[in-house]
Amino acid sequence: MNKNLAALKKEFPTLNERFGGRRLVYLDSACTVLKLRCAADAQRRHLLLLGGCGGKRSMHSLASAMEEDFFAARSAVAGFMGAGSPEEVIFTAGVTDAANLLANSFPFTPRRNEVVLSPLEHNAVFLPFERLASAGRIKLRVAPLKDFRTNLGGLARLVGPKTALVCVTHAPNVFGGTEDVRSAAAIAHAAGAYLFCDDAQYAPSHGGCGAPEGADACAFSGHKLGAPYFTGALCVKRPLLERLRPWRVGGGTVAEVTRAAGRYRAGYLGGYQGFEAGVQNYSGAAGLAAALARLNRAGFPAIRAHVSSLVTAALKELEGVKGVRVLGRRADIPGGSLISLAPAAKGFSVPDFGLFLNDGVKGSLIAVRTGRHCADLACLNSGYGETIRISFYAYNTLEDVKRFAEALGNYVSLACRGPR
């Protein structure tokens, strides 16, 4: 860990807490990253020192200060996402909110009403489109899985003249590594379709999103970058943005309301303004901008290299532990930030192992994720159900890796009777 990352680690106060007198070994950053002090401070400052009426609703100086702060946050997010301009950034509560917005605002037509998903999509992306399909509004197709990655040949065979949208995750949240967004975008564009990229797992350690790789829309969640909960953004390139129809409407989205022949009609603002209805999470956006600024100072290339080194070290440590199977292509896994393990010994219980890490390791509370990780498509297409997922971020160390591997070995010795 270089000195910049060592300094960054000090800004995650949760790491200094003790839980029942035990040190926290946090290996659940794929679920959410621990929160940065500067992000909390920025949110608190905004709430207490500004906290007025935003959204260009009022003309007074406090409202102007609110709007300046909000647009500065939008500009910071645009730079992070690789947007063409801040005007292409829609603030959301995260990827779940962004995917619902896109699904319900998208200009589907009878001639183009098919959506093709990768087999690795998080439920945040899968469920909004599944609901539209269940209601008969679209047809949903899922690309095949091959060696724990999207089969691009199979994806290409599903994409055709009726395809309106293709969705891919940039960094899968079960099998690790990264997906080939550039190739997926080329497949979509060749058929006249758009590409949406889920960057929830990619953005925190890679420091960007899928827009520069050809995605027409992409989204990330702020809480996975140490920013406040309920923050994030959807970046939509202008050609697609101009075609979207606002789904969630209200104050701040209306250009005018007219009345003619006894009928009222609303006209909506263009660009991002048509999609940010009501009072927004202004203080959350300030916290998000502060988190991005701090991570940029630490350096995303350094974060990426550090996380990759930890994944590589963990794979090596796990080679000597019987009782579990690493899922994913070994060569690809270090490109992401996580490793998933499946039981491979009699007596190994995924839920029990999670409890063992929580309660049964002397001196440490080892926090990991167990279950299906909100990724039912990946589980169904791979044939694996509950797994153990360990994930890393800038604050983790080789000692964390060794502590987990030791605990895993101890659990296998206690609970298992050897390989199946």
Phi, psi and omega in degrees: 000121181283173187294329178293320178287326176297321177292321179297319182303327181292347183264013174248090189300331182302330181294341179271352181283154174244139182245104187062032180082003184253149178282141178278126169250099190266109180238040182230032183289341175292335175283304173201143176279144175302157191267137180284138178300319183295327179291317178294320179297318180295319178295316180297315179301316182297316181297318188272328184259339174248268172060027181258209184266113181258190176077025178061026181279328185236161186257354186285168187295325179296317178297321179296320178296320177300313184293321177298318179295319182293319180288328175297320177295319179297320179294320178296318180293320179300317178296319180296319185277348184077030180289155177294329178196164176301337181294345180268002184257124175251121177289137179225179176272004182135189184294322179302312179297317181297317181293321176296319178298312182296314182300319185271351178255350189291142183276065177293147177229164178303330181276336178226091184225023179251141176239131178248123179255151168290160180281007185244011185293138172294154178300336177302327180263318183297312189294320177301322180280328176298322179295318177297321179294319180296331179275000178082013184273333178219171170248133185249131177233149180236126180292156180284160177257140177217120180054042175068016176228165176295130176281103185295328176296317176294323176299315181299325180289336179273336183275128183208197185295341179265357181285127178261325188211139173243136180239129177226147173269137184285323178223105183301144185262012174239310189261001175074189182070196177225159179259159182274084183294321182300316179292320178297321178296319179297320178296314180296313185292328178297334179262004180080018180258168177259160178238130173250135182239125175272112184255019184303316181271341183277315188302319187299320183254342179266339175074046178175188182224186189276356182302314180294343180263010174110357179292137177278337176212145178208159185213153174217165180247129183295326184295341177274004176240017181081009179269173180298153172299157177067032173234160180155188183202154171244121176260124180234121178296148192305318180303322177279320181304321181290346180262344181289145177253122183309132183262310180259114188243164180160199181304139180091351181252352189265130174276316178195157172237127182242162176227128178213134179052039177077007180244141178260140177223140179254137172247138189254153178292151178274172177066204184297334185297331179288352186242001180247078185279138176079181177296134186262174179275070186297317181292324176297320178296322177297319177295322178296314179298321179294319179297316180297319180297318181292319179293324176297322178294322178292327177099111179296325175301322178292320177298315181299314181297320181294313180298316179299321180294324179291319177298316179298316179296320180295319177300320180293317179298322184287341179301331183267006182250118176276160175107347178223160179238128176284130180261138180115169178276120187307320183292334184270331191303318180297346177287348178252207183230012188214162175223133175249141183237137176249145178300142178221024180215146177298137178091352180278119178246122181300310179299319180296322179296320177300319178292322178300316179295327181284322190240341193249010180253117184299125175083351184224144166253109182262112184263116176230179177249134174235149179125214183255357170061030180057032184229063184295327177298315180296319180294314182293322183281338180264339183087002178260141178260248181289135177224169174257129180240126171249139183219153191234155172216189188301334185271353182281160183227168175298329177298323176299316179300312182295323180295319178294313182300321178296316180296321178298314179299319179296319179296315179301319180296324182280322192254342190245158181245026177107168182298150177290000000 
